[in-house]
Amino acid sequence: MKALTLGMALATLTVAAAAQAEPGVSFTFGAGTSLAPAYFGSDDYEFGPTGTVRLHGLQIGQFSFGSPDPSVERMGWGLRGAFRYLRSREAADHPELTGLADIDAAIELGLGIGYEAERYRAFADLRYGVIGHESFVAELGADAKLRASDRLTLTAGPRLLIGSDRYAATYFGVTPVESVASGLPAFAAEGGLLTAGVQVGMAYDLGGDWGLEGTVGYAWLQGDAADSPITAMGSRTQGTASLMLTRRFTLGY
């Protein structure tokens, strides 16, 4: 009897340990549409897809991050996932770009650190173009938060975008070969602070795991991004707007 009891106890512990070791993840996924300049520096605007992926909690073996409940708003310091999609730039679609090389669409992935409080938040993200430009970009921001109701939260605050030399050269540079083909002066764009602006946002809880998020932003190109001959054909001021449907997911916990 003692041996049977001991065996059952060991089996229970083994099952519990296996369950505890099972990986789990909680995140929010969003998809929608955005209105933005046709390309960086353009004064023409186009609609396109947009999306977001926000990691709330992760459990892999003994490693644990965040919360398994994606509806929980974590206060204080914390890690965050970072994602951005950039549309392609094709000279065939924009006569003023004739002679410039096409730029493929890009997907940027990375991590950031943020601080969340009841009435404000701040963050710093570092992303890399895993598809497309294959360079680094950093984004810094802060928001004041206003809870207009139990379902509606409004935010507003500044944004800064910093790009590497390769990032700046990709979107704002003109090579000697492109200069001959386009008639634009050659321009070796260098990285640094590329945009500074402000963003206003709203998040509305639709109930259950569903939500609606929207943003309106306005930015001014800085440094070599502002001085680029590509920007000279368009505008240094860049507006954006987006609307997304979001859903929270919890898997494996």
Secondary structure by P-SEA (a helix, b strand, c coil): caaaaaaaaaaaaaaaaaaaacbbbbbbbbbbcccccccccccbbbbbbbbccccccccccccccccccccccccccbbbbbbbbbbbbbcccccccccbbbbcbbbbbbccccccccccccbbbbbcccccccbbbbbbbbbbbbcccccbbbbbbbbbbbbcaaaaaacccccaaaaaacccccccccccccccccccbbbbbcccccccccccbbbbbccccccccccccccccccccccbbbbbbbccc
